[in-house]
Amino acid sequence: MANTKSALKRAQIAERNRLRNKAYKSAVKTLMKKYFAAVDAYGTNQSPESKQEAMTRMSEAYSKIDRAVKKGVLHPNNGARKKSQLAQRLKVHTQAAASAQ
């Protein structure tokens, strides 16, 4: 337990920040899962609508990751790695589609 007024305040701030960080990280994970599901759907059914859906989900995930990095929730390298994973997953399916044609 905090012994001083300032230590108590710092503990309260740390708890507030922990909850904010938790919300950001959870949102990033959720958007990434939705994106991966959209990419898998595009992989099974290569239609322009499914590709557009995947691109929309990618944009949302990129935006949330960038905001998390800007707020200091994620380390910049961690954010870059997550964005790279997103791009790589789509690249696999688009290369397969290009080679199939």
C-alpha positions in Angstrom: 0.0 0.0 0.0 1.2 3.5 -0.8 2.6 5.4 2.2 2.5 9.0 0.9 -0.1 11.1 -0.9 2.1 11.3 -4.0 2.7 7.5 -4.0 -1.1 6.9 -3.7 -1.7 9.2 -6.7 1.0 7.5 -8.8 -0.7 4.1 -8.0 -4.0 5.5 -9.1 -2.5 6.8 -12.3 -0.7 3.5 -13.0 -4.0 1.7 -12.6 -5.8 4.1 -14.9 -3.1 3.7 -17.5 -3.1 -0.1 -17.1 -6.8 -0.2 -17.9 -6.4 2.1 -20.9 -3.5 0.0 -22.2 -5.5 -3.2 -21.7 -8.4 -1.8 -23.8 -6.1 -0.7 -26.6 -4.3 -4.1 -26.7 -7.6 -6.0 -26.7 -9.0 -3.8 -29.5 -5.8 -4.4 -31.6 -6.1 -8.2 -31.1 -9.8 -8.2 -32.0 -9.3 -6.2 -35.1 -6.4 -8.5 -36.1 -8.6 -11.6 -35.7 -11.3 -10.0 -37.8 -8.8 -9.2 -40.5 -7.4 -12.7 -40.5 -10.9 -14.1 -40.8 -11.6 -11.7 -43.7 -8.3 -12.8 -45.4 -9.1 -16.4 -45.0 -12.5 -15.8 -46.6 -10.8 -14.0 -49.4 -8.5 -17.0 -49.8 -11.4 -19.4 -50.2 -13.5 -17.1 -52.3 -11.4 -14.7 -54.4 -14.0 -12.1 -55.2 -13.5 -8.4 -55.4 -16.0 -7.9 -52.5 -14.1 -10.2 -50.2 -10.8 -8.5 -51.1 -12.4 -5.1 -50.4 -13.6 -6.4 -47.0 -10.1 -7.6 -46.2 -8.6 -4.2 -47.2 -11.2 -2.4 -45.0 -10.3 -4.6 -42.0 -6.6 -4.1 -42.7 -7.1 -0.3 -42.6 -9.0 -0.5 -39.3 -6.3 -2.7 -37.8 -3.5 -0.4 -39.0 -5.2 2.6 -37.7 -5.7 1.1 -34.2 -2.1 -0.2 -34.1 -0.8 3.3 -35.1 -2.9 4.9 -32.4 -1.6 2.4 -29.8 2.0 3.2 -30.8 1.3 6.9 -30.7 -0.2 6.7 -27.2 2.7 4.6 -26.0 0.7 1.4 -25.4 2.8 -0.6 -27.9 6.5 -0.2 -28.6 7.1 1.1 -32.2 8.8 -2.2 -33.2 5.9 -4.2 -31.8 3.5 -2.1 -33.9 5.6 -2.5 -37.0 5.8 -6.3 -36.5 2.0 -6.5 -36.1 1.4 -4.5 -39.3 4.0 -6.7 -41.1 2.1 -9.8 -40.1 -1.1 -8.3 -41.5 0.4 -7.4 -44.8 2.2 -10.8 -45.1 -1.0 -12.8 -44.6 -2.7 -10.9 -47.5 0.3 -11.2 -49.7 0.3 -15.0 -49.5 -3.3 -15.1 -50.9 -2.8 -12.4 -53.5 0.3 -14.2 -54.9 -1.6 -17.4 -55.0 -4.4 -15.7 -56.9 -1.9 -14.1 -59.3 -0.1 -17.4 -60.0 -3.5 -19.2 -60.6 -4.4 -16.8 -63.4 
